[in-house]
Amino acid sequence: VPVIDLDPDQPFEVLPGAAVGGGPQRIEEFAGKAVKMDGVSPDKIGGGEDDASPVPEKVQVGHSPQYKVERKLGKGGFGQVYVGRRVSGGTERTGPDAYEVALKFEHRNSKGCNYGPPYEWQVYSSLNGCYGVPWVHYKGRQGDYYVLVMDILGPSLWDVWNSLGQT
Ligand SMILES: Nc1ncnc2c1ncn2[C@@H]1O[C@H](COP(=O)(O)OP(=O)(O)OP(=O)(O)O)[C@@H](O)[C@H]1O
């Protein structure tokens, strides 16, 4: 049985201005360990609820180009996904030089980020290159959000079924 190594493979970069600050601080206990928390409860924020801080208008993480954040593609249990359009350059449809990407935002107070970057990042790293899984090209933190920059996929079967009135 192949063993998948879920250790993080790359450090991520915290951009200037991304400092955690302000807001009341609390101590919460997870798995018997005291964890210092900032601001509101992660449980209340979940998958980027509307009361969380708005996602940024522009994104640049790690060594990525800059992207303008456009329409929302969807929302999951932990994060929200938007179209990102490269501000300049970008000739490819997919890959690190793509002119359009999917940007997945996960709020730093969300339940997936209790111990730092989302655990899901390790899963994406392990699955990168697998058929049907979008390639992640850049990742990092900007302001209150952890951001993944990945290939944009076509509509899911769920999206297609709904666009046809679930017939
Ligand atoms: N790379 C992508 N390209 C295009 N659309 C995407 C991409 N990634 C996510 N989406 C859209 O955003 C939605 C939310 O994705 P996300 O990964 O946050 O959650 P999920 O996998 O649907 O659910 P859960 O978080 O419960 O596992 C998806 O259902 C899909 O419609």
The ligand as a Gaussian input file, in Angstrom:
#p B3LYP/6-31G(d) Opt

LIG

0 1
 N      -10.024000      24.831000      -9.061000
 C      -11.313000      25.146000      -9.176000
 N      -11.815000      25.546000     -10.373000
 C      -13.133000      25.865000     -10.502000
 N      -14.016000      25.828000      -9.495000
 C      -13.572000      25.442000      -8.285000
 C      -12.207000      25.081000      -8.059000
 N      -12.063000      24.726000      -6.752000
 C      -13.277000      24.869000      -6.197000
 N      -14.188000      25.293000      -7.102000
 C      -15.619000      25.571000      -6.856000
 O      -15.744000      26.093000      -5.549000
 C      -16.574000      25.223000      -4.757000
 C      -16.028000      25.175000      -3.356000
 O      -14.827000      24.472000      -3.368000
 P      -14.158000      23.936000      -2.042000
 O      -12.919000      23.208000      -2.408000
 O      -14.048000      25.073000      -1.086000
 O      -15.243000      23.015000      -1.382000
 P      -15.859000      21.615000      -1.737000
 O      -14.753000      20.680000      -2.126000
 O      -16.977000      21.828000      -2.738000
 O      -16.501000      21.219000      -0.354000
 P      -15.842000      20.812000       1.025000
 O      -15.081000      21.994000       1.554000
 O      -17.019000      20.509000       1.867000
 O      -14.948000      19.645000       0.741000
 C      -16.567000      23.885000      -5.477000
 O      -17.721000      23.148000      -5.201000
 C      -16.467000      24.310000      -6.936000
 O      -17.760000      24.671000      -7.433000

